């Protein structure tokens, strides 16, 4: 009698362990990829919100000059834009988070790119200070290139 009851106990222990392993495998294959996608979508949405907020706060119209052109969202702009202030690389990264891409030019200038769900923002730095922002709509490809002075402003 003892040998048959101990065999049944071992069978139950093995079955319970197999059920736990199957549940873990199902969790890893079904839930985690979806969770990763949801997390990436939430991060992209947050990055899009930060890009729009940064563009709203940093790109201002120059009322001293009059032009007509199409901006990043298709609206007609009556005044060219300029940067409100020249921020450092650290200040811009603090406002926007980690960049999506980064590169440097021949003159040791830094170019950082943030890509959201609808907009892309490219910031160019010279000696650690912001001098150019390119803000574009990813669906249409249209945007604006804004410098510290509105004399160099251009829509594309």
DSSP file (Angstrom, degrees, kcal/mol; ACC not computed):
  #  RESIDUE AA STRUCTURE BP1 BP2  ACC     N-H-->O    O-->H-N    N-H-->O    O-->H-N    TCO  KAPPA ALPHA  PHI   PSI    X-CA   Y-CA   Z-CA
    1    1 A X     >        0   0    0      0, 0.0     4,-1.9     0, 0.0     5,-0.2   0.000 360.0 360.0 360.0 -39.3    0.0    0.0    0.0
    2    2 A X  H  >  +     0   0    0      1,-0.2     4,-2.0     2,-0.2     5,-0.2   0.887 360.0  51.5 -65.8 -37.5    2.7    2.4    0.8
    3    3 A X  H  > S+     0   0    0      1,-0.2     4,-1.6     2,-0.2    -1,-0.2   0.873 109.7  49.4 -69.0 -35.5    4.4    2.1   -2.5
    4    4 A X  H  > S+     0   0    0      2,-0.2     4,-1.6     1,-0.2    -1,-0.2   0.871 112.1  47.4 -73.2 -35.4    1.2    2.7   -4.5
    5    5 A X  H  X S+     0   0    0     -4,-1.9     4,-1.8     2,-0.2    -2,-0.2   0.856 111.2  50.9 -73.6 -33.7    0.3    5.9   -2.5
    6    6 A X  H  X S+     0   0    0     -4,-2.0     4,-2.1    -5,-0.2    -1,-0.2   0.857 108.4  52.9 -70.7 -32.3    3.8    7.3   -2.8
    7    7 A X  H  X S+     0   0    0     -4,-1.6     4,-1.9     2,-0.2    -2,-0.2   0.882 108.6  49.6 -67.0 -38.0    3.7    6.7   -6.6
    8    8 A X  H  X S+     0   0    0     -4,-1.6     4,-2.1     2,-0.2    -2,-0.2   0.867 109.8  51.7 -67.8 -36.4    0.4    8.6   -6.8
    9    9 A X  H  X S+     0   0    0     -4,-1.8     4,-2.4     2,-0.2    -2,-0.2   0.918 109.8  48.8 -66.0 -43.4    1.9   11.5   -4.9
   10   10 A X  H  X S+     0   0    0     -4,-2.1     4,-2.5     1,-0.2    -2,-0.2   0.889 109.6  52.6 -63.5 -38.0    4.9   11.6   -7.2
   11   11 A X  H  X S+     0   0    0     -4,-1.9     4,-2.4     2,-0.2    -1,-0.2   0.920 110.1  47.9 -62.9 -43.5    2.6   11.6  -10.2
   12   12 A X  H  X S+     0   0    0     -4,-2.1     4,-2.6     2,-0.2    -2,-0.2   0.904 111.0  51.2 -64.1 -41.0    0.6   14.5   -8.7
   13   13 A X  H  X S+     0   0    0     -4,-2.4     4,-2.2     2,-0.2    -2,-0.2   0.923 111.9  46.6 -62.5 -44.5    3.9   16.5   -8.0
   14   14 A X  H  X S+     0   0    0     -4,-2.5     4,-2.4     2,-0.2    -2,-0.2   0.911 112.7  49.7 -64.6 -42.4    5.1   16.0  -11.5
   15   15 A X  H  X S+     0   0    0     -4,-2.4     4,-2.3     2,-0.2    -2,-0.2   0.912 110.8  49.9 -63.5 -42.6    1.7   17.0  -13.0
   16   16 A X  H  X S+     0   0    0     -4,-2.6     4,-2.3     1,-0.2    -1,-0.2   0.912 111.2  48.9 -62.6 -42.2    1.6   20.1  -10.8
   17   17 A X  H  X S+     0   0    0     -4,-2.2     4,-2.4     2,-0.2    -2,-0.2   0.899 110.9  50.2 -65.0 -40.1    5.2   21.1  -11.9
   18   18 A X  H  X S+     0   0    0     -4,-2.4     4,-2.5     2,-0.2    -2,-0.2   0.886 109.8  50.9 -65.4 -37.7    4.2   20.5  -15.6
   19   19 A X  H  X S+     0   0    0     -4,-2.3     4,-2.4     2,-0.2    -2,-0.2   0.913 110.9  48.6 -64.7 -42.4    1.2   22.7  -15.2
   20   20 A X  H  X S+     0   0    0     -4,-2.3     4,-2.4     2,-0.2    -2,-0.2   0.916 112.2  48.4 -63.2 -43.4    3.3   25.5  -13.6
   21   21 A X  H  X S+     0   0    0     -4,-2.4     4,-2.4     2,-0.2    -2,-0.2   0.903 111.9  49.6 -64.0 -41.7    5.8   25.2  -16.4
   22   22 A X  H  X S+     0   0    0     -4,-2.5     4,-2.4     2,-0.2    -2,-0.2   0.894 110.7  50.1 -64.1 -40.1    3.0   25.3  -19.0
   23   23 A X  H  X S+     0   0    0     -4,-2.4     4,-2.3     2,-0.2    -2,-0.2   0.909 111.6  48.1 -65.5 -42.1    1.5   28.4  -17.3
   24   24 A X  H  X S+     0   0    0     -4,-2.4     4,-2.6     2,-0.2    -2,-0.2   0.909 111.6  49.9 -63.7 -42.4    4.9   30.2  -17.3
   25   25 A X  H  X S+     0   0    0     -4,-2.4     4,-2.2     2,-0.2     5,-0.2   0.906 111.3  48.8 -63.7 -41.7    5.5   29.3  -21.0
   26   26 A X  H  X>S+     0   0    0     -4,-2.4     4,-2.4     2,-0.2     5,-0.6   0.908 111.9  49.7 -63.9 -41.6    2.1   30.7  -21.9
   27   27 A X  I  X>S+     0   0    0     -4,-2.3     5,-1.7     1,-0.2     4,-1.2   0.930 112.8  46.4 -61.3 -46.6    2.7   33.9  -19.9
   28   28 A X  I  <5S+     0   0    0     -4,-2.6     5,-0.4     1,-0.2    -1,-0.2   0.858 119.7  38.8 -67.7 -35.2    6.1   34.4  -21.6
   29   29 A X  I  <5S+     0   0    0     -4,-2.2    -1,-0.2    -5,-0.2    -2,-0.2   0.787 128.5  27.0 -88.2 -27.2    4.8   33.7  -25.1
   30   30 A X  I  X5S+     0   0    0     -4,-2.4     4,-0.7    -5,-0.2    -3,-0.2   0.865 125.9  32.6-103.0 -46.4    1.4   35.5  -24.9
   31   31 A X  I  X<S+     0   0    0     -4,-1.2     4,-2.5    -5,-0.6     5,-0.2   0.920 110.3  56.7 -84.9 -45.2    1.5   38.2  -22.4
   32   32 A X  H  ><S+     0   0    0     -5,-1.7     4,-2.5     1,-0.2     5,-0.2   0.890 105.5  49.8 -61.4 -43.5    5.0   39.6  -22.4
   33   33 A X  H  > S+     0   0    0     -5,-0.4     4,-2.1     1,-0.2    -1,-0.2   0.917 113.8  47.1 -61.7 -39.6    5.2   40.5  -26.2
   34   34 A X  H  X S+     0   0    0     -4,-0.7     4,-2.4     2,-0.2    -2,-0.2   0.895 111.5  50.8 -65.3 -39.9    1.8   42.4  -25.9
   35   35 A X  H  X S+     0   0    0     -4,-2.5     4,-2.3     2,-0.2    -2,-0.2   0.892 109.3  51.3 -64.9 -39.0    3.0   44.1  -22.7
   36   36 A X  H  X S+     0   0    0     -4,-2.5     4,-2.4     2,-0.2    -2,-0.2   0.906 110.8  48.3 -63.8 -42.0    6.2   45.2  -24.6
   37   37 A X  H  X S+     0   0    0     -4,-2.1     4,-2.4     2,-0.2    -2,-0.2   0.906 112.0  48.8 -64.9 -41.8    4.1   46.6  -27.5
   38   38 A X  H  X S+     0   0    0     -4,-2.4     4,-2.2     2,-0.2    -2,-0.2   0.893 112.0  49.2 -64.8 -39.3    1.8   48.5  -25.1
   39   39 A X  H  X S+     0   0    0     -4,-2.3     4,-2.2     2,-0.2    -2,-0.2   0.909 111.5  48.7 -66.6 -42.2    4.8   49.9  -23.2
   40   40 A X  H  X S+     0   0    0     -4,-2.4     4,-2.4     2,-0.2    -2,-0.2   0.894 111.5  50.2 -64.6 -40.0    6.5   51.0  -26.5
   41   41 A X  H  X S+     0   0    0     -4,-2.4     4,-2.2     2,-0.2    -2,-0.2   0.896 110.6  49.4 -65.1 -40.3    3.2   52.6  -27.7
   42   42 A X  H  X S+     0   0    0     -4,-2.2     4,-2.3     2,-0.2    -2,-0.2   0.890 111.2  49.5 -65.8 -39.3    2.9   54.5  -24.4
   43   43 A X  H  X S+     0   0    0     -4,-2.2     4,-2.6     2,-0.2    -2,-0.2   0.910 111.4  48.8 -65.9 -41.7    6.5   55.7  -24.6
   44   44 A X  H  X S+     0   0    0     -4,-2.4     4,-2.4     2,-0.2    73,-0.5   0.891 111.5  50.2 -64.9 -39.0    5.9   56.9  -28.2
   45   45 A X  H  X S+     0   0    0     -4,-2.2     4,-2.1     2,-0.2    -2,-0.2   0.905 111.8  47.3 -65.2 -41.6    2.8   58.7  -27.1
   46   46 A X  H  X S+     0   0    0     -4,-2.3     4,-2.3     2,-0.2    -2,-0.2   0.901 111.5  50.8 -65.5 -40.9    4.6   60.4  -24.3
   47   47 A X  H  X S+     0   0    0     -4,-2.6     4,-2.5     2,-0.2    -2,-0.2   0.895 109.1  51.7 -63.5 -40.0    7.4   61.3  -26.6
   48   48 A X  H  X S+     0   0    0     -4,-2.4     4,-2.4     2,-0.2    -2,-0.2   0.911 109.7  49.6 -62.0 -43.0    4.9   62.8  -29.0
   49   49 A X  H  X S+     0   0    0     -4,-2.1     4,-2.3     1,-0.2    -2,-0.2   0.912 112.0  48.0 -62.3 -42.7    3.3   64.9  -26.2
   50   50 A X  H  X S+     0   0    0     -4,-2.3     4,-2.7     2,-0.2    -2,-0.2   0.892 110.6  51.8 -65.4 -39.9    6.8   66.1  -25.2
   51   51 A X  H  X S+     0   0    0     -4,-2.5     4,-2.6     2,-0.2     5,-0.2   0.940 112.0  45.6 -62.3 -47.2    7.7   67.0  -28.8
   52   52 A X  H  X S+     0   0    0     -4,-2.4     4,-2.3     1,-0.2    -2,-0.2   0.901 114.0  48.7 -64.6 -40.5    4.5   69.0  -29.2
   53   53 A X  H  X S+     0   0    0     -4,-2.3     4,-2.1     2,-0.2    -1,-0.2   0.911 112.2  48.7 -65.2 -42.6    4.9   70.8  -25.9
   54   54 A X  H  X S+     0   0    0     -4,-2.7     4,-2.6     2,-0.2     5,-0.3   0.930 112.7  47.7 -62.8 -45.8    8.5   71.6  -26.6
   55   55 A X  H  X S+     0   0    0     -4,-2.6     4,-2.0     1,-0.2    -2,-0.2   0.897 111.7  50.8 -62.6 -40.1    7.6   73.0  -30.1
   56   56 A X  H  < S+     0   0    0     -4,-2.3    -1,-0.2    -5,-0.2    -2,-0.2   0.885 118.1  38.1 -64.2 -38.7    4.8   75.0  -28.6
   57   57 A X  H  < S+     0   0    0     -4,-2.1    -2,-0.2    -5,-0.2    -1,-0.2   0.780 123.8  37.1 -85.1 -28.4    7.1   76.6  -25.9
   58   58 A X  H  < S+     0   0    0     -4,-2.6    26,-2.7    -5,-0.2     2,-0.8   0.767 102.0  70.1 -98.8 -27.9   10.3   77.1  -27.9
   59   59 A X  E  <  +A   83   0A   0     -4,-2.0     2,-0.3    -5,-0.3    24,-0.2  -0.826  63.9 172.5 -98.9 111.3    9.1   78.1  -31.4
   60   60 A X  E     -A   82   0A   0     22,-2.7    22,-2.9    -2,-0.8     2,-0.2  -0.849  32.2-110.4-118.6 153.1    7.6   81.6  -31.3
   61   61 A X  E     -A   81   0A   0     -2,-0.3     2,-0.8    20,-0.2    20,-0.3  -0.540  21.4-132.9 -80.9 147.2    6.5   83.9  -34.1
   62   62 A X    >   -     0   0    0     18,-3.2     3,-1.5    -2,-0.2    18,-0.4  -0.872  16.2-167.7 -99.6 102.7    8.4   87.0  -35.0
   63   63 A X  T 3  S+     0   0    0     -2,-0.8    -1,-0.1     1,-0.3    18,-0.0   0.625  78.8  72.3 -70.0 -10.7    5.8   89.8  -35.2
   64   64 A X  T 3  S+     0   0    0     -3,-0.0     2,-0.3     2,-0.0    -1,-0.3   0.655  97.7  52.6 -78.1 -13.2    8.3   92.2  -36.8
   65   65 A X    <   -     0   0    0     -3,-1.5     2,-0.4    15,-0.2    15,-0.2  -0.925  70.0-150.1-124.8 149.4    8.3   90.3  -40.1
   66   66 A X        +     0   0    0     -2,-0.3     2,-0.3    13,-0.2    13,-0.2  -0.974  27.6 148.0-122.0 126.3    5.4   89.2  -42.4
   67   67 A X        -     0   0    0     11,-1.8     2,-0.4    -2,-0.4    -2,-0.0  -0.943  33.6-137.5-144.2 165.5    5.4   86.0  -44.6
   68   68 A X        +     0   0    0     -2,-0.3     2,-0.3     8,-0.0    10,-0.2  -0.991  42.0 127.9-130.0 127.8    2.9   83.5  -45.9
   69   69 A X  E     -B   77   0B   0      8,-0.8     8,-2.2    -2,-0.4     2,-0.5  -0.962  56.9 -93.2-162.8 170.5    3.7   79.8  -46.0
   70   70 A X  E     -B   76   0B   0     -2,-0.3     6,-0.2     6,-0.2    73,-0.2  -0.849  40.9-152.5 -98.5 130.6    2.4   76.4  -44.9
   71   71 A X    >   -     0   0    0      4,-2.3     3,-1.3    -2,-0.5    71,-0.1  -0.086  38.4 -76.6 -90.4-168.3    3.6   75.2  -41.5
   72   72 A X  T 3  S+     0   0    0      1,-0.3    70,-0.2     2,-0.1    65,-0.2   0.802 131.5  40.3 -63.1 -31.8    4.1   71.7  -40.1
   73   73 A X  T 3  S-     0   0    0      2,-0.1    -1,-0.3    63,-0.1    70,-0.0   0.263 120.6-101.6-103.6  11.5    0.3   71.1  -39.5
   74   74 A X  S <  S+     0   0    0     -3,-1.3    -2,-0.1     1,-0.3     2,-0.1   0.392  76.7 135.4  90.1  -3.5   -0.8   72.8  -42.8
   75   75 A X        -     0   0    0     -5,-0.1    -4,-2.3     1,-0.1     2,-0.5  -0.434  61.1-109.5 -79.7 155.8   -1.9   76.1  -41.3
   76   76 A X  E     -B   70   0B   0     -6,-0.2     2,-0.4    -2,-0.1    -6,-0.2  -0.731  31.4-150.5 -84.2 125.1   -1.0   79.4  -42.9
   77   77 A X  E     -B   69   0B   0     -8,-2.2    -8,-0.8    -2,-0.5     3,-0.1  -0.815  13.3-168.3 -97.7 133.4    1.6   81.3  -40.9
   78   78 A X  S    S+     0   0    0     -2,-0.4   -11,-1.8   -10,-0.2     2,-0.4   0.653  75.6  37.1 -93.5 -16.7    1.6   85.1  -41.0
   79   79 A X  S    S-     0   0    0    -13,-0.2   -13,-0.2   -10,-0.1    -1,-0.1  -0.986  85.9-113.0-133.8 143.8    4.9   85.6  -39.3
   80   80 A X        -     0   0    0    -18,-0.4   -18,-3.2    -2,-0.4     2,-0.3  -0.300  37.3-120.3 -68.3 162.8    8.2   83.5  -39.5
   81   81 A X  E     -A   61   0A   0    -20,-0.3    66,-0.4    64,-0.1     2,-0.3  -0.694  27.4-178.3-106.0 157.9    9.2   81.7  -36.4
   82   82 A X  E     -A   60   0A   0    -22,-2.9   -22,-2.7    -2,-0.3     2,-0.2  -0.941  38.2 -87.0-143.4 165.6   12.3   81.9  -34.2
   83   83 A X  E     -A   59   0A   0     64,-2.1   -24,-0.2    -2,-0.3     3,-0.1  -0.555  26.5-143.4 -75.2 138.8   13.6   80.1  -31.2
   84   84 A X  S    S-     0   0    0    -26,-2.7     2,-0.3    -2,-0.2    -1,-0.1   0.900  78.7 -12.2 -68.1 -41.3   12.5   81.6  -27.9
   85   85 A X        -     0   0    0    -27,-0.2     2,-0.9    -3,-0.0    -1,-0.2  -0.977  68.9-106.7-154.8 162.7   15.8   80.9  -26.2
   86   86 A X        -     0   0    0     -2,-0.3     2,-0.2    -3,-0.1    45,-0.1  -0.837  42.7-171.5 -97.9 103.7   19.1   79.0  -26.8
   87   87 A X        -     0   0    0     -2,-0.9    43,-3.0     1,-0.1     2,-0.1  -0.524  21.5-110.7 -92.6 161.3   19.0   76.0  -24.4
   88   88 A X  B  >  -C  129   0C   0     41,-0.2     4,-2.1    -2,-0.2    41,-0.2  -0.359  31.8-104.4 -82.7 168.6   21.8   73.6  -23.7
   89   89 A X  H  > S+     0   0    0     39,-1.2     4,-2.5     1,-0.2     5,-0.2   0.910 121.9  51.6 -58.5 -44.1   21.8   70.0  -24.8
   90   90 A X  H  > S+     0   0    0      1,-0.2     4,-2.0     2,-0.2    -1,-0.2   0.886 108.4  50.6 -63.4 -39.8   21.1   68.8  -21.2
   91   91 A X  H  > S+     0   0    0      2,-0.2     4,-1.7     1,-0.2    -1,-0.2   0.900 112.3  46.8 -66.1 -40.3   18.1   71.2  -20.9
   92   92 A X  H  X S+     0   0    0     -4,-2.1     4,-2.5     2,-0.2     5,-0.3   0.912 112.8  49.1 -68.1 -42.0   16.6   70.0  -24.2
   93   93 A X  H  X S+     0   0    0     -4,-2.5     4,-2.4     1,-0.2    -2,-0.2   0.843 109.0  53.5 -66.4 -32.3   17.2   66.3  -23.3
   94   94 A X  H  < S+     0   0    0     -4,-2.0    -1,-0.2    -5,-0.2    -2,-0.2   0.887 113.4  43.3 -67.6 -37.2   15.5   67.0  -19.9
   95   95 A X  H  < S+     0   0    0     -4,-1.7    -2,-0.2    -5,-0.1    -1,-0.2   0.873 128.9  26.1 -74.1 -37.6   12.5   68.4  -21.7
   96   96 A X  H  < S-     0   0    0     -4,-2.5    -3,-0.2     1,-0.3    -2,-0.2   0.610 100.2-132.6-104.7 -15.1   12.2   65.7  -24.4
   97   97 A X     <  -     0   0    0     -4,-2.4    -1,-0.3    -5,-0.3     2,-0.1  -0.466  59.5 -13.4  89.2-169.0   13.8   62.7  -22.9
   98   98 A X  S    S-     0   0    0     -2,-0.1     2,-0.0     1,-0.1    -4,-0.0  -0.437  79.4-112.1 -68.6 138.0   16.4   60.5  -24.5
   99   99 A X        -     0   0    0     -2,-0.1    15,-0.2     1,-0.1     3,-0.1  -0.328   7.8-136.5 -71.4 154.2   16.8   61.1  -28.3
  100  100 A X  S    S+     0   0    0     13,-2.5     2,-0.3     1,-0.2    14,-0.2   0.860  88.9   5.7 -73.7 -37.9   15.7   58.5  -30.9
  101  101 A X  E     -D  113   0C   0     12,-1.8    12,-2.7     2,-0.0     2,-0.3  -0.973  65.9-167.0-145.2 157.2   18.8   59.1  -32.9
  102  102 A X  E     +D  112   0C   0     -2,-0.3     2,-0.3    10,-0.2    10,-0.2  -0.997  13.1 157.8-147.9 139.6   22.0   61.2  -32.5
  103  103 A X  E     -D  111   0C   0      8,-2.4     8,-3.0    -2,-0.3     2,-0.3  -0.956  25.4-132.2-152.3 172.3   24.8   62.2  -34.9
  104  104 A X  E     -D  110   0C   0     -2,-0.3     6,-0.2     6,-0.2     2,-0.1  -0.908  14.2-138.2-128.1 154.2   27.5   64.8  -35.2
  105  105 A X    >   -     0   0    0      4,-2.1     3,-1.4    -2,-0.3     6,-0.0  -0.419  38.5 -89.4-103.3-176.0   28.7   67.1  -38.1
  106  106 A X  T 3  S+     0   0    0      1,-0.3    -1,-0.0    -2,-0.1    -2,-0.0   0.828 123.9  55.0 -64.0 -33.7   32.1   68.1  -39.3
  107  107 A X  T 3  S-     0   0    0      1,-0.1    -1,-0.3     2,-0.0     3,-0.1   0.125 122.6-101.2 -89.3  21.8   32.3   71.1  -37.0
  108  108 A X  S <  S+     0   0    0     -3,-1.4    19,-0.2     1,-0.2     2,-0.2   0.700  72.8 152.0  65.7  22.2   31.6   69.0  -33.9
  109  109 A X        -     0   0    0     17,-0.1    -4,-2.1    18,-0.1     2,-0.4  -0.576  40.7-130.9 -79.7 147.6   28.0   70.1  -33.8
  110  110 A X  E     -DE 104 125C   0     15,-1.4    15,-3.1    -2,-0.2     2,-0.5  -0.824  17.2-166.8-102.7 137.8   25.5   67.7  -32.3
  111  111 A X  E     -DE 103 124C   0     -8,-3.0    -8,-2.4    -2,-0.4     2,-0.4  -0.979   7.7-174.4-126.1 117.4   22.2   66.7  -34.0
  112  112 A X  E     -DE 102 123C   0     11,-2.7    11,-2.9    -2,-0.5     2,-0.4  -0.897   6.1-159.1-114.2 141.9   19.6   65.0  -31.9
  113  113 A X  E     -DE 101 122C   0    -12,-2.7   -13,-2.5    -2,-0.4   -12,-1.8  -0.974   6.8-170.3-125.5 132.0   16.3   63.5  -33.3
  114  114 A X  E     - E   0 121C   0      7,-2.8     7,-2.7    -2,-0.4     2,-0.5  -0.988   8.4-164.3-118.6 127.9   13.1   62.7  -31.4
  115  115 A X  E     + E   0 120C   0     -2,-0.5     5,-0.2     5,-0.2   -67,-0.1  -0.957  10.9 175.9-117.2 122.8   10.4   60.8  -33.2
  116  116 A X        -     0   0    0      3,-3.0   -71,-0.1    -2,-0.5   -72,-0.1  -0.079  50.5 -82.1-101.4-155.2    6.9   60.6  -31.9
  117  117 A X  S    S+     0   0    0    -73,-0.5   -72,-0.1   -72,-0.1     3,-0.1   0.788 122.5   6.4 -84.2 -28.9    3.8   59.1  -33.3
  118  118 A X  S    S+     0   0    0      1,-0.2    20,-2.8    20,-0.1    21,-0.5   0.612 125.1  47.1-124.4 -25.1    3.0   62.1  -35.6
  119  119 A X  E     - F   0 137C   0     18,-0.2    -3,-3.0    19,-0.1     2,-0.4  -0.853  55.7-153.5-126.0 156.8    5.9   64.5  -35.5
  120  120 A X  E     -EF 115 136C   0     16,-2.5    16,-2.6    -2,-0.3     2,-0.5  -0.992   9.2-163.3-127.5 137.9    9.6   64.5  -35.6
  121  121 A X  E     -EF 114 135C   0     -7,-2.7    -7,-2.8    -2,-0.4     2,-0.5  -0.983   2.4-169.8-124.3 124.6   11.8   67.1  -34.0
  122  122 A X  E     -EF 113 134C   0     12,-2.7    12,-2.9    -2,-0.5     2,-0.5  -0.963   6.7-166.0-113.3 125.4   15.5   67.5  -35.0
  123  123 A X  E     -EF 112 133C   0    -11,-2.9   -11,-2.7    -2,-0.5     2,-0.4  -0.938   2.7-159.4-114.3 131.2   17.6   69.8  -32.7
  124  124 A X  E     -EF 111 132C   0      8,-3.0     7,-2.6    -2,-0.5     8,-1.4  -0.915   7.8-164.2-111.9 135.5   21.0   71.1  -33.8
  125  125 A X  E     -EF 110 130C   0    -15,-3.1   -15,-1.4    -2,-0.4     2,-0.5  -0.940   9.9-164.0-122.1 139.4   23.5   72.3  -31.3
  126  126 A X  E >  S- F   0 129C   0      3,-2.7     3,-1.5    -2,-0.4   -17,-0.1  -0.988  84.2 -12.9-122.2 120.1   26.7   74.4  -31.8
  127  127 A X  T 3  S-     0   0    0     -2,-0.5    -1,-0.1     1,-0.3     3,-0.1   0.849 131.6 -53.8  55.5  37.0   29.1   74.4  -28.9
  128  128 A X  T 3  S+     0   0    0      1,-0.2   -39,-1.2   -40,-0.1     2,-0.4   0.446 116.2 109.9  83.4   0.7   26.4   72.8  -26.7
  129  129 A X  E <  S-CF  88 126C   0     -3,-1.5    -3,-2.7   -41,-0.2   -41,-0.2  -0.907  72.8-111.7-114.8 140.2   23.7   75.5  -27.4
  130  130 A X  E     + F   0 125C   0    -43,-3.0    -5,-0.2    -2,-0.4     3,-0.1  -0.447  44.2 156.3 -66.6 128.7   20.6   75.0  -29.5
  131  131 A X  E     +     0   0C   0     -7,-2.6    17,-0.9     1,-0.3     2,-0.3   0.527  61.0  30.8-127.8 -15.5   20.6   77.0  -32.7
  132  132 A X  E     -GF 147 124C   0     -8,-1.4    -8,-3.0    15,-0.2     2,-0.4  -0.992  52.1-172.7-149.6 138.0   18.2   75.1  -35.0
  133  133 A X  E     -GF 146 123C   0     13,-2.7    13,-3.2    -2,-0.3     2,-0.6  -0.997   7.0-163.3-128.9 127.4   15.0   73.1  -34.6
  134  134 A X  E     -GF 145 122C   0    -12,-2.9   -12,-2.7    -2,-0.4     2,-0.6  -0.954  11.4-174.7-109.5 116.7   13.4   71.2  -37.5
  135  135 A X  E     +GF 144 121C   0      9,-2.3     9,-2.2    -2,-0.6     2,-0.3  -0.950  12.5 171.4-116.1 116.7    9.8   70.3  -36.6
  136  136 A X  E     -GF 143 120C   0    -16,-2.6   -16,-2.5    -2,-0.6     2,-0.5  -0.931  37.3-122.9-134.3 152.5    8.0   68.2  -39.1
  137  137 A X  E  >  - F   0 119C   0      5,-3.1     4,-2.5    -2,-0.3   -18,-0.2  -0.805  21.2-151.6 -87.6 123.6    4.8   66.2  -39.6
  138  138 A X  T  4 S+     0   0    0    -20,-2.8    -1,-0.1    -2,-0.5   -19,-0.1   0.796  90.5  55.8 -72.0 -27.5    5.7   62.6  -40.4
  139  139 A X  T  4 S+     0   0    0    -21,-0.5    -1,-0.2     1,-0.1   -20,-0.1   0.925 123.8  21.7 -70.9 -44.4    2.6   62.0  -42.5
  140  140 A X  T  4 S-     0   0    0    -68,-0.2    -2,-0.2     2,-0.2    -1,-0.1   0.722  93.2-133.0 -96.3 -23.6    3.0   64.8  -44.9
  141  141 A X     <  +     0   0    0     -4,-2.5     2,-0.2     1,-0.3    -3,-0.1   0.418  64.1 129.0  83.1  -2.5    6.7   65.4  -44.6
  142  142 A X        +     0   0    0    -70,-0.2    -5,-3.1    -5,-0.2    -1,-0.3  -0.553  24.9 127.1 -85.8 151.3    6.1   69.2  -44.3
  143  143 A X  E     -G  136   0C   0     -7,-0.3    13,-2.9    -2,-0.2     2,-0.3  -0.921  47.7 -90.3-171.9-162.3    7.6   71.2  -41.4
  144  144 A X  E     -GH 135 155C   0     -9,-2.2    -9,-2.3    -2,-0.3     2,-0.6  -0.968  14.3-145.1-133.9 148.7    9.6   74.3  -40.4
  145  145 A X  E     -GH 134 154C   0      9,-3.0     9,-1.7    -2,-0.3     2,-0.5  -0.973  26.2-169.5-112.7 115.9   13.2   74.9  -39.9
  146  146 A X  E     -G  133   0C   0    -13,-3.2   -13,-2.7    -2,-0.6     2,-0.2  -0.919   5.7-175.7-117.4 128.1   13.5   77.5  -37.0
  147  147 A X  E     -G  132   0C   0     -2,-0.5   -64,-2.1     2,-0.5   -15,-0.2  -0.493  46.8 -93.4-108.5-179.6   16.7   79.2  -36.1
  148  148 A X  S    S+     0   0    0    -17,-0.9     2,-0.4   -66,-0.2   -16,-0.1   0.786 117.4  47.1 -66.6 -25.8   17.6   81.6  -33.3
  149  149 A X  S >  S-     0   0    0    -18,-0.2     3,-1.2   -67,-0.1    -2,-0.5  -0.934  80.5-137.9-114.7 141.0   16.8   84.4  -35.7
  150  150 A X  G >  S+     0   0    0     -2,-0.4     3,-1.1     1,-0.2   -69,-0.1   0.578  93.2  82.9 -73.8  -7.6   13.7   84.5  -37.9
  151  151 A X  G 3  S+     0   0    0      1,-0.2    -1,-0.2   -71,-0.1   -69,-0.1   0.803  96.2  42.7 -63.3 -27.7   15.8   85.7  -40.8
  152  152 A X  G <  S+     0   0    0     -3,-1.2    -1,-0.2     2,-0.0    -2,-0.2   0.344  86.7 127.2-100.7   5.2   16.8   82.1  -41.5
  153  153 A X    <   +     0   0    0     -3,-1.1     2,-0.3   -72,-0.1    -7,-0.2  -0.306  32.0 172.4 -63.3 143.5   13.3   80.6  -41.0
  154  154 A X  E     -H  145   0C   0     -9,-1.7    -9,-3.0   -73,-0.0     2,-0.3  -0.971  25.2-142.7-153.8 142.6   11.9   78.4  -43.7
  155  155 A X  E      H  144   0C   0     -2,-0.3   -11,-0.3   -11,-0.2   -84,-0.1  -0.733 360.0 360.0 -96.0 151.7    9.0   76.2  -44.2
  156  156 A X              0   0    0    -13,-2.9   -12,-0.2    -2,-0.3    -1,-0.1   0.307 360.0 360.0-142.7 360.0    9.3   72.9  -46.2
